[in-house]
Amino acid sequence: MNSFLLEIGLEEVPASMIQPSIEQLKELVAKTLKQENLSGQIEIFGTPRRFGLLVRNLPASQANRIEEIKGPPVEMAKDEKGHWKQAAIGFAKKNGIDPEKLEVRDFSGKEYLYAIKHLEGKTTNEILETSIVEWIHALRFPKNMRWGSYRQRFVRPIRWLTCLWNSEVVPVELEMLRSGNQSFGHRFLSKDSFTIDQADEYENKLRDQWVIASPSKRRARIEEQIQELERKYIWRVEIDPALLMEVTNLVEWPTALVGSFEEAFLELPNEVLVTSMAVHQRYFPVYEKDSTNLLPHFITIRNGNEHGLDTVRQGNERVIRARLSDARFFYQEDQKGALEDFEKKAANAIFFPERGSQQDRTERIQLITERFSNGLLLDQKGQEEAKKIAKLCKFDLQTQMVYEFPELQGIMGERYAKILGESERVCRGIREHYLPGNAEDHLPQDPITWPVALADRIDSLSVAFSLGKIPTGAADPFALRRAAQGILQLILGLKLPLSLNYLIDQSLGVLKDQQSLELDWSTIHEQLLEFLQQRQRYLLQDQYGFQPDLILALEKGSLVPASQLELGKQLRREFKNEALKKALDALQRPLNIWAKNSDTNLNAVNSENFRDDAEKELWDAAQQLTNDSQGSSDFVNRAISLESKIERFFENVMVMDEDLSVRSNRLNICKQIHDWSLQYLDLREFHIQK
C-alpha cells in the first residue's frame, strides 16, 4: 500500500488556530477520499510553523467500475421498422457509446434502454495532484492575510509545500510556489532545509530536526516532564487543559524548566498570582503537595532543547518578577481608596457612548435588581443584600488591578469588598454574579445573587439594542450572545419564574426613565425578545434534546421559560404513554374547530341550550380547567382526564349546528379548551409521535 504526505510550511501561526486548522484539513481530505472511492488512514500534524497530513494504506488507483445508466423507454427509442429514433441516438452519444451497444432491461415492468460503461479508475496520484490546491483554498480561518504579490489569502504566509506520493514529488503549483520534497526543522536548532525521501519517514525526519510534529505527542511530552518535576520536588501542579493545549501549540520541541520568585509575592491573592503566571506568561503554577497553598515557583515550557536553560530560566524569572511587582503595587494602591473614590471614577468612565457612564450602568443594575428581587419573592433581608451586591458589583472595574488584569473582575471585587467590611454573602455575590461565564460553567447558588446576574446581562442587551448594535453573522464585539445565553442558563437552570417579556419590560423601562430617550421601544422589545428566544431554542434543542416542533409549540404558549422546560421534559418522558397520545389527539379537535371559527361572535353559555349530556359534561370540565389551573406539571394529567369527555362530545353532537344559540354554546366549549391549552403550548405545532 501507499502513503501520501502534505506539509504546508508557514510563518508562525497563533496557537489557537492550529488544532482547528488541521482538523479542518483532515475533514477536507477525508471528504475527497470518500467522493473518489478511496480509503486510507489519515494522521494530522501541526506546529506553529506547519500544517501536516499523512495518509497511509492508500490504493494505487481507484477500482475499475461499471456504470449502468438508464435511458428512454424502448417504445420511444425505436420506430416500427426497428430503427433507432433520435432519443436513442442522443442518449448513446451523450454517454459516448455506439447505439448498437445499448442494452434493453426491464424496470418496474417496462423495458428501457441502458448504457453500460466500463470505467477505468484514475490513479490516486492523479486525484491528489488536482485536489491539493483545492484543499488549501478551502481552509477557513478567523483572520486571513495576503503577502507579497500573492493573491492567496491564508492565516499566515505559506513558505514551502512538501507533497510526496511515497518517494515521488506530487507536482503542485500555488501561484509562485512549487511543491517539493524539502522541509525545514526547528527555527533555531535546525536552520537548513532537509530532504524527506519517503512520505512515511516524515515524523521521524522532523524529530531528527528537533520538531515533534504531532500535537498529541508534544502534549504527552509536556505532561510527562511536568509529572517528573512534581515527583522530583514533591509538588502538585494543576494542569489546566486550555493552558496545556495553548502551550502545546506554541512550541515545536517542548522542554520544561522550573523558575522561582520571591516568597514576599505570596502575600498577593492566589488569583492574582495564578492569573499573572498562567494567563499572562503561560506558566504552570506550583502548589504544596497536599494543600492549595501556592509555592514561589513555576514551570514553563521553552521551545528548544536543554541548552542554555539557566539563561532561559533567568529571563523568565525577571519577567514574572516585574509583573508581580506591578500587581503588588496595584493591590496596595487600590486598598488606599475608599468606595466613593471608585464611584467618582465610574462617573467618568463611559459604558456605551450615548448611554451614560459606568456609574449610570450601576444605578440601572440596582433599579432592575430591585424589581427582579420582587419578582423572585426575596424576603426583605434578601432584597437589601441583593441591592448591596448590585451597588458594588462593578466598582472593581475602576481599580488598577482589574484594569491591568481584566480576568480578575468580580474576584477582586469580592476581595476588596471584604476589606471594606461587607458581609460574606454580599462579597460572594459580587464574584458570582458573573456566573455562568460560558455554557459549561456552574450557576450561582445564592438566591440574592440571581436578580443581580440577570439585571447585569439584560441591561447590557437593552443598551446595545437601543443603539442598534445587534449581533450579525459571526460578529459579536460586545459579547451579547454570551449575555443572552447566560440569562437563559440562569432562568432554565435555576427554574426562575420569570418571563422574557418581564425581563425586557423592566430593563427597557429603567433605561427609558434614566436616559429620557425617545425611541421605538416596541421594535426594540421585539428584536430583543427574538434574540433571547433564539438562544432559548438553541439551549432547549442542544442541551435538553427537544425537537424543533416541541420547542415551537411551547414558545407559542404562555408559560415562562422555566415552566416550558418542565412541561417539555414531562411530555418527552410520557411520549410512549398511549393515554397521553390519545389525549393530545383528542385535544386537537376543539383547538382546530375554534381556530377556524375564532372570528365568530359568541353569546354567553346558556345551559338551557345544551341538547346532550356530553355537552354539559365537557363544559363543566372546561370550566374546572380555568378555575383550578395548577401550572405546567398538571397539564398531562388534565389532558388525559379530558380525553373521554372530548370523544363523547364529538360522537354525540355536531358543533356547527344550524341553531345559532346551540352552535354558540358548543363553540364556547371549544374556545374554553383552546384558551386553556394555549396557556401551556400550541398543540397544532406539535407532531405527536405515533
C-alpha positions in Angstrom: 0.0 0.0 0.0 1.0 3.6 -0.5 1.4 6.8 1.6 0.8 10.4 0.8 2.3 13.4 2.6 1.2 17.0 2.6 3.0 19.7 4.6 2.2 23.4 4.4 5.1 25.4 5.7 4.2 28.7 7.3 5.3 31.6 9.3 4.4 31.3 13.0 0.6 30.6 13.4 -1.3 31.7 16.5 -1.6 28.7 18.9 -5.4 28.9 19.0 -5.7 28.4 15.2 -3.5 25.3 14.8 -5.8 22.5 16.0 -8.9 23.7 14.3 -7.0 24.2 11.1 -5.5 20.7 10.9 -8.9 19.2 11.9 -10.4 21.1 9.0 -7.7 19.9 6.6 -8.4 16.3 7.8 -12.1 16.7 7.0 -11.4 18.1 3.5 -9.1 15.2 2.7 -11.5 12.6 4.1 -14.3 14.1 2.0 -12.3 13.8 -1.2 -11.2 10.2 -0.5 -14.8 9.3 0.1 -16.0 11.0 -3.1 -13.3 9.2 -5.1 -14.0 5.8 -3.5 -10.6 5.7 -1.9 -9.7 4.5 1.6 -6.8 5.3 3.9 -5.8 6.2 7.5 -5.3 9.9 8.0 -2.9 11.3 10.6 -2.7 15.1 11.2 0.3 17.2 12.3 0.5 20.8 13.4 3.1 23.1 14.9 3.4 26.9 14.8 5.3 26.6 11.5 3.4 23.8 9.7 0.2 22.1 9.0 0.8 18.4 8.0 -1.1 15.4 7.0 -0.1 11.8 6.2 -2.4 9.3 4.6 -1.3 5.7 4.9 -2.6 2.5 3.2 -3.8 4.2 0.1 -4.5 2.1 -3.0 -2.6 2.9 -6.2 -5.7 3.8 -8.1 -9.5 3.7 -7.9 -11.1 0.3 -8.6 -12.4 -0.1 -12.2 -16.2 0.1 -12.1 -19.2 -0.5 -14.3 -21.7 2.3 -14.5 -25.3 1.5 -15.6 -27.2 4.5 -16.9 -30.9 4.2 -17.5 -32.2 5.8 -20.7 -35.5 6.3 -22.5 -38.2 3.6 -22.8 -37.7 1.2 -25.7 -41.1 2.2 -27.2 -39.6 5.7 -27.6 -36.2 4.5 -28.8 -37.1 2.5 -32.0 -39.6 3.1 -34.8 -41.9 0.5 -36.4 -39.1 -0.8 -38.6 -36.7 -1.3 -35.7 -34.5 1.7 -36.5 -33.1 3.9 -33.7 -35.0 7.1 -33.1 -33.4 10.4 -32.1 -34.0 9.7 -28.4 -31.8 6.6 -28.5 -29.1 8.1 -30.7 -28.9 11.2 -28.5 -28.7 9.0 -25.3 -25.9 6.9 -26.8 -24.0 9.9 -28.0 -24.3 11.6 -24.6 -22.7 8.6 -23.0 -20.0 8.1 -25.6 -21.1 4.7 -26.9 -22.5 3.2 -30.1 -26.3 2.8 -30.2 -25.9 -0.8 -31.1 -24.2 -1.4 -27.7 -27.2 -0.2 -25.8 -28.9 -2.9 -23.7 -32.6 -3.4 -23.0 -33.6 -4.1 -19.4 -36.8 -4.4 -17.5 -37.6 -1.7 -14.9 -40.9 -1.9 -13.0 -42.5 -4.0 -15.7 -41.4 -1.8 -18.6 -38.4 -2.1 -21.0 -35.8 0.7 -21.0 -32.5 1.3 -22.8 -29.4 1.1 -20.7 -25.9 2.4 -21.4 -23.3 0.1 -19.8 -20.0 2.0 -19.3 -16.8 0.3 -18.2 -14.8 3.0 -16.4 -11.2 2.6 -15.6 -10.2 4.0 -12.2 -8.0 7.1 -12.0 -4.6 6.8 -10.3 -4.6 8.1 -6.7 -1.6 10.3 -7.5 -3.6 12.0 -10.3 -6.5 12.6 -7.9 -4.3 14.1 -5.2 -2.5 16.3 -7.7 -5.7 18.0 -8.6 -7.1 18.2 -5.0 -4.2 19.7 -3.0 -4.7 23.3 -4.1 -8.4 22.9 -3.7 -7.9 21.9 -0.1 -5.6 24.8 0.6 -8.1 27.3 -0.9 -10.9 25.7 1.1 -9.3 26.2 4.5 -11.1 28.9 6.6 -9.6 30.9 9.4 -11.0 33.6 11.8 -8.4 36.0 10.3 -6.6 35.9 6.9 -3.8 37.8 5.4 -2.2 38.3 2.0 1.6 38.7 1.5 3.9 39.8 -1.3 2.3 39.7 -4.7 0.3 36.5 -3.9 -3.5 36.6 -4.4 -3.9 33.7 -2.0 -5.3 34.6 1.4 -4.2 32.4 4.4 -3.8 32.6 8.1 0.0 33.3 7.6 2.3 33.4 4.6 3.0 30.0 3.1 6.8 29.5 2.7 7.0 25.9 1.4 4.9 23.0 0.2 6.0 19.4 0.7 3.9 16.9 -1.3 5.0 13.3 -1.6 3.4 10.1 -3.0 5.6 7.5 -1.4 9.0 8.8 -2.6 7.8 10.8 -5.6 7.0 14.5 -5.5 3.4 15.3 -6.3 3.8 18.4 -8.6 1.7 21.2 -7.4 1.9 25.0 -8.0 0.3 27.5 -5.7 0.8 30.8 -7.6 4.6 31.2 -7.5 5.2 28.4 -5.0 6.1 24.9 -6.2 5.9 21.7 -4.2 9.0 19.6 -3.4 10.4 17.1 -1.0 12.2 19.7 1.1 11.1 20.7 4.6 12.5 22.8 7.5 13.1 21.8 11.1 13.2 23.9 14.2 13.7 27.6 13.5 16.8 27.8 15.8 18.0 24.3 16.3 17.9 23.3 12.6 18.4 26.2 10.2 18.9 24.5 6.9 16.3 22.6 4.8 16.4 18.8 4.6 15.1 16.2 2.3 12.2 13.8 3.0 12.9 10.7 0.9 9.7 8.8 1.8 6.3 10.0 2.9 6.3 7.5 5.8 9.6 9.0 7.1 8.0 12.4 7.8 7.6 12.3 11.5 11.0 10.7 12.2 12.8 13.0 9.9 11.3 16.0 11.6 12.2 14.6 15.0 15.8 14.4 13.9 15.5 18.2 13.2 14.1 19.0 16.7 10.4 19.1 15.7 7.7 16.9 17.3 5.1 17.3 14.6 2.2 15.5 16.4 0.3 17.8 18.8 -0.8 14.8 20.9 2.8 13.6 21.3 4.0 17.1 22.2 1.2 17.4 24.8 2.1 14.0 26.2 5.8 15.0 26.4 4.9 18.2 28.3 2.7 16.3 30.8 5.4 13.7 31.4 8.0 16.4 32.1 5.7 18.2 34.5 4.9 15.0 36.3 8.6 14.2 36.6 9.2 17.6 38.2 6.3 17.0 40.5 7.9 13.8 41.7 11.3 15.3 42.0 10.3 18.3 44.1 7.3 16.8 45.8 5.0 19.4 44.4 1.5 19.5 43.0 0.8 21.1 39.6 -2.8 21.7 38.4 -2.6 21.3 34.6 -5.3 23.4 33.1 -6.4 21.7 29.8 -6.8 25.0 28.0 -3.3 26.2 29.1 -1.8 22.8 28.2 -3.3 23.0 24.7 -2.1 26.5 24.2 1.5 25.7 25.3 1.5 22.6 23.2 0.8 24.7 20.1 3.3 27.4 21.0 6.3 25.1 20.7 7.9 22.5 18.3 10.3 20.9 20.8 9.0 21.3 24.4 11.4 21.4 27.3 10.1 22.0 30.8 12.1 24.0 33.3 11.5 25.4 36.8 11.7 29.1 37.8 11.2 30.9 41.1 10.2 34.2 42.5 10.5 35.9 45.9 8.3 34.5 48.7 7.1 38.0 49.6 4.9 37.9 46.5 2.9 35.1 48.1 1.1 37.9 50.1 -0.8 38.6 46.9 -4.2 36.8 46.4 -3.8 33.4 44.8 -6.0 34.5 41.9 -3.6 37.4 41.1 -0.6 35.1 41.2 -2.2 32.4 39.1 -3.5 34.9 36.5 -0.1 36.5 36.3 1.6 33.2 35.7 -1.0 31.1 33.7 -2.8 33.7 31.7 -0.2 36.3 31.0 3.0 34.2 31.0 1.7 30.7 30.1 3.4 29.3 33.2 2.1 26.4 35.3 1.7 27.4 39.0 3.1 25.1 41.6 1.3 24.2 44.9 2.3 22.4 48.1 1.8 18.6 47.7 -1.3 18.2 49.9 -2.8 21.7 50.0 -4.0 24.7 48.0 -1.1 26.9 49.1 1.0 28.3 46.2 4.7 27.9 46.3 7.1 30.6 45.0 7.9 28.5 41.9 6.5 27.9 38.4 7.1 25.6 35.5 7.4 27.0 32.0 7.9 25.3 28.6 10.6 26.5 26.3 10.6 26.0 22.6 14.0 24.2 22.4 16.3 21.7 23.9 18.1 21.8 27.3 20.9 24.0 26.0 21.1 27.3 27.9 18.3 26.5 30.4 19.8 28.7 33.1 19.7 31.7 30.8 16.1 31.0 29.8 15.2 30.5 33.5 16.7 33.8 34.5 14.9 35.6 31.7 11.5 34.2 32.7 12.2 35.0 36.4 12.9 38.6 35.5 9.6 38.8 33.6 7.5 37.3 36.3 9.2 39.4 39.0 8.4 42.6 37.1 4.8 41.5 36.6 4.2 40.5 40.2 5.9 43.8 41.4 3.3 45.7 39.3 0.5 43.6 40.7 1.6 44.2 44.3 1.8 47.9 43.6 -1.8 47.9 42.1 -3.1 45.8 45.1 -1.6 48.2 47.6 -2.8 51.3 45.8 -6.3 50.0 45.4 -6.6 49.5 49.1 -5.8 53.1 49.8 -9.0 54.2 48.0 -12.5 54.5 49.6 -15.7 53.3 47.8 -16.5 56.9 47.0 -13.3 57.2 45.1 -14.2 54.3 42.8 -17.7 55.7 42.3 -16.2 59.0 41.1 -14.0 57.2 38.6 -17.1 55.2 37.5 -18.9 58.5 36.8 -16.2 59.5 34.4 -15.9 56.1 32.7 -18.1 55.6 29.6 -20.1 52.3 29.4 -21.6 52.9 26.0 -21.3 56.2 24.1 -24.7 58.0 24.2 -25.9 55.8 27.1 -24.0 57.2 30.0 -21.2 56.2 32.3 -20.4 53.1 34.3 -22.0 54.8 37.3 -25.2 55.2 35.3 -24.9 51.5 34.4 -24.6 50.6 38.1 -27.6 52.7 39.0 -29.7 50.9 36.4 -28.5 47.5 37.6 -29.6 48.5 41.1 -33.1 49.6 39.9 -33.6 46.4 37.8 -32.3 44.2 40.7 -34.9 45.8 43.0 -37.7 44.9 40.5 -36.3 41.4 39.9 -36.0 40.8 43.6 -39.7 41.4 44.0 -40.4 39.1 41.0 -38.3 36.4 42.7 -40.1 36.9 46.0 -36.9 37.5 48.0 -37.6 38.4 51.7 -36.8 41.9 53.0 -33.3 40.9 54.1 -32.6 39.2 50.8 -33.7 42.2 48.8 -31.5 44.5 50.8 -28.4 42.3 50.3 -29.2 42.0 46.6 -29.3 45.8 46.3 -26.0 45.9 48.1 -24.5 43.5 45.6 -25.9 45.5 42.7 -24.3 48.7 44.1 -20.9 47.1 44.4 -20.8 44.6 41.6 -18.9 46.8 39.2 -16.8 49.0 41.4 -13.7 46.9 40.9 -13.7 47.8 37.2 -12.3 51.1 38.4 -9.4 49.6 40.3 -5.9 49.5 39.0 -5.7 45.7 39.5 -8.7 44.9 37.2 -7.5 47.5 34.7 -4.3 45.5 34.4 -5.9 42.1 34.8 -9.4 42.2 33.3 -9.8 38.5 34.0 -10.0 39.3 37.7 -13.2 41.3 37.6 -15.5 40.1 40.3 -12.7 38.2 42.0 -11.0 41.4 43.1 -14.4 43.0 43.8 -15.1 40.2 46.3 -11.7 40.6 48.0 -11.9 44.4 48.2 -15.4 44.3 49.5 -14.2 42.0 52.3 -11.6 44.7 53.1 -14.4 47.3 53.2 -16.2 45.1 55.7 -19.1 43.8 53.6 -20.8 40.5 54.6 -19.7 37.2 53.3 -22.9 36.7 51.2 -22.5 40.2 49.6 -18.8 39.6 48.8 -19.5 36.2 47.3 -22.4 37.7 45.3 -20.1 40.3 43.7 -17.9 37.5 42.4 -20.7 35.1 41.4 -23.0 37.5 39.6 -20.7 36.9 36.6 -21.7 33.2 36.6 -22.2 31.4 34.3 -19.3 32.6 32.2 -19.8 30.0 29.5 -22.1 27.1 28.5 -20.2 24.7 30.8 -19.9 27.0 33.8 -21.8 26.4 37.0 -24.6 28.7 38.3 -24.7 31.0 41.3 -26.4 29.1 44.1 -27.3 32.0 46.5 -30.8 33.5 45.6 -29.6 37.0 46.4 -27.2 36.9 43.5 -29.8 35.8 40.9 -31.5 39.1 40.4 -28.1 40.9 40.0 -26.8 38.4 37.5 -30.0 38.8 35.4 -30.0 42.6 35.8 -26.4 43.0 34.6 -26.9 40.9 31.5 -30.4 42.3 30.4 -29.2 45.9 30.9 -26.2 45.3 28.6 -28.5 43.8 26.0 -31.1 46.6 26.3 -28.4 49.3 26.0 -26.8 47.7 23.0 -30.1 47.1 21.2 -31.3 50.6 21.9 -28.2 51.7 19.9 -28.9 49.3 17.1 -25.8 47.2 18.0 -27.4 43.8 17.2 -25.1 40.9 16.5 -25.0 39.8 12.9 -23.3 36.7 11.5 -20.2 35.7 13.5 -19.5 39.3 14.7 -20.4 39.9 18.3 -17.9 42.5 19.7 -19.9 43.2 22.8 -20.5 39.5 23.8 -24.2 39.9 23.6 -24.8 36.3 22.6 -23.0 35.2 25.8 -25.1 37.6 27.8 -28.3 36.2 26.3 -27.0 32.6 26.8 -26.3 33.5 30.5 -29.8 34.8 31.0 -31.4 31.6 29.7 -28.9 29.4 31.6 -29.9 31.2 34.8 -33.7 31.0 34.2 -33.8 27.4 33.0 -31.1 26.0 35.2 -32.4 27.7 38.4 -36.1 27.3 37.4 -36.7 31.0 37.9 -40.4 32.0 37.4 -39.7 35.0 35.2 -40.8 35.5 31.6 -38.6 37.0 28.9 -41.1 39.8 28.3 -40.9 40.7 32.0 -37.1 40.9 31.9 -37.2 43.1 28.8 -40.0 45.4 30.1 -38.3 46.1 33.4 -34.9 46.7 31.8 -36.2 49.0 29.0 -38.4 50.8 31.5 -35.4 51.7 33.7 -33.3 52.7 30.7 -36.1 54.9 29.3 -36.6 56.7 32.6 -33.0 57.2 33.3 -31.9 58.4 29.9 -35.2 60.2 28.8 -34.9 58.6 25.4 -37.4 58.9 22.6 -37.0 55.6 20.7 -39.2 53.0 19.1 -39.4 50.9 22.2 -41.8 48.4 20.8 -39.4 47.5 18.0 -36.5 47.2 20.4 -38.6 45.0 22.6 -39.5 42.7 19.6 -35.8 42.5 18.5 -34.6 41.7 22.0 -37.3 39.1 22.6 -36.5 37.3 19.3 -32.8 37.4 20.2 -33.4 35.8 23.6 -35.8 33.3 22.1 -33.1 32.2 19.6 -30.8 31.4 22.5 -33.6 29.6 24.3 -34.4 27.5 21.2 -30.7 26.6 20.9 -30.4 25.6 24.6 -33.6 23.5 24.5 -32.5 21.6 21.4 -28.8 21.3 22.0 -28.6 20.9 25.8 -32.0 19.3 26.6 -32.6 17.4 23.4 -36.0 18.9 22.5 -37.3 18.5 18.9 -37.9 21.8 16.9 -41.7 21.2 16.8 -42.0 20.8 20.5 -39.9 24.0 21.1 -42.1 26.0 18.7 -45.3 24.6 20.4 -44.0 25.6 23.9 -42.9 29.0 22.6 -46.4 29.8 21.4 -47.8 29.0 24.8 -47.9 31.5 27.7 -45.6 29.7 30.1 -42.4 31.2 31.4 -39.3 29.5 30.1 -38.6 27.5 33.2 -42.1 26.1 33.1 -41.8 25.4 29.3 -38.7 23.4 30.1 -40.5 21.3 32.8 -43.5 20.7 30.6 -41.3 19.7 27.7 -39.4 17.3 29.9 -42.7 15.8 31.1 -44.0 15.4 27.6 -40.8 13.7 26.4 -40.9 11.3 29.3 -44.5 10.4 28.5 -44.2 10.1 24.7 -44.7 6.4 24.9 -47.8 6.7 27.1 -50.7 5.7 24.9 -53.2 7.5 27.1 -51.3 10.8 26.5 -51.1 10.3 22.8 -54.9 9.7 22.7 -55.5 12.8 24.8 -53.3 15.1 22.7 -55.0 13.7 19.6 -58.4 14.5 21.1 -57.4 18.0 22.1 -56.6 18.8 18.5 -60.2 18.7 17.5 -61.7 21.5 19.7 -58.4 23.5 19.0 -58.8 23.2 15.2 -62.5 24.0 15.3 -62.1 27.2 17.3 -59.1 28.2 15.2 -61.3 28.1 12.1 -64.1 30.0 13.8 -62.2 32.4 16.0 -63.9 35.4 14.4 -67.4 34.2 15.5 -69.2 36.5 17.9 -70.3 34.2 20.8 -73.0 34.6 23.3 -72.5 33.6 26.9 -73.0 29.9 27.5 -76.6 29.1 28.3 -77.2 25.7 29.9 -80.7 25.6 28.6 -79.3 25.3 25.1 -77.4 22.1 25.9 -79.0 19.3 23.9 -76.9 16.4 25.2 -75.3 15.3 28.5 -71.9 15.2 26.7 -72.1 19.0 26.2 -72.7 19.7 29.9 -70.1 17.2 31.0 -67.4 18.8 28.8 -68.4 22.3 29.7 -68.2 21.6 33.4 -64.8 20.0 32.9 -63.6 23.0 30.8 -64.7 25.5 33.5 -62.8 23.5 36.1 -59.6 23.8 34.0 -59.8 27.6 34.2 -60.7 27.6 37.9 -58.2 25.1 39.2 -55.1 25.5 36.9 -52.1 24.1 38.8 -49.2 25.0 36.5 -47.3 23.1 33.8 -46.8 19.9 35.9 -50.6 19.3 35.8 -51.1 19.7 32.0 -50.6 16.0 31.2 -53.0 14.7 33.9 -55.7 17.2 32.9 -55.3 16.4 29.2 -55.7 12.7 29.9 -58.8 13.3 32.1 -60.4 15.3 29.2 -59.9 12.7 26.5 -63.0 10.6 27.1 -65.2 13.7 27.6 -64.0 15.2 24.3 -64.5 11.9 22.4 -68.1 11.6 23.7 -68.8 15.3 22.9 -67.8 14.8 19.2 -69.5 11.4 18.9 -72.8 12.8 20.2 -73.1 16.4 18.8 -72.4 18.4 15.7 -70.6 21.6 16.7 -71.8 23.7 13.7 -75.5 23.2 14.5 -78.0 25.2 12.4 -79.4 26.6 15.6 -77.0 29.6 16.3 -77.6 29.5 20.0 -76.7 25.8 20.2 -73.7 26.4 17.9 -72.5 29.3 20.1 -72.6 27.1 23.2 -70.6 24.4 21.5 -68.0 26.8 20.1 -67.7 28.3 23.5 -66.7 24.9 24.9 -64.1 24.6 22.1 -62.8 28.1 22.8 -62.5 27.4 26.6 -60.4 24.3 25.9 -58.4 26.1 23.2 -57.6 29.0 25.6 -56.7 26.6 28.4 -54.4 24.6 26.2 -52.7 27.7 24.8 -51.6 28.7 28.3 -49.2 25.7 28.1 -48.4 25.2 24.4 -49.9 25.3 20.9 -50.6 21.7 20.1 -51.2 22.4 16.5 -47.4 22.9 16.1 -46.6 19.7 17.9 -46.3 16.5 15.8 -47.4 13.7 18.2 -45.2 10.6 17.8 -47.4 7.7 16.8 
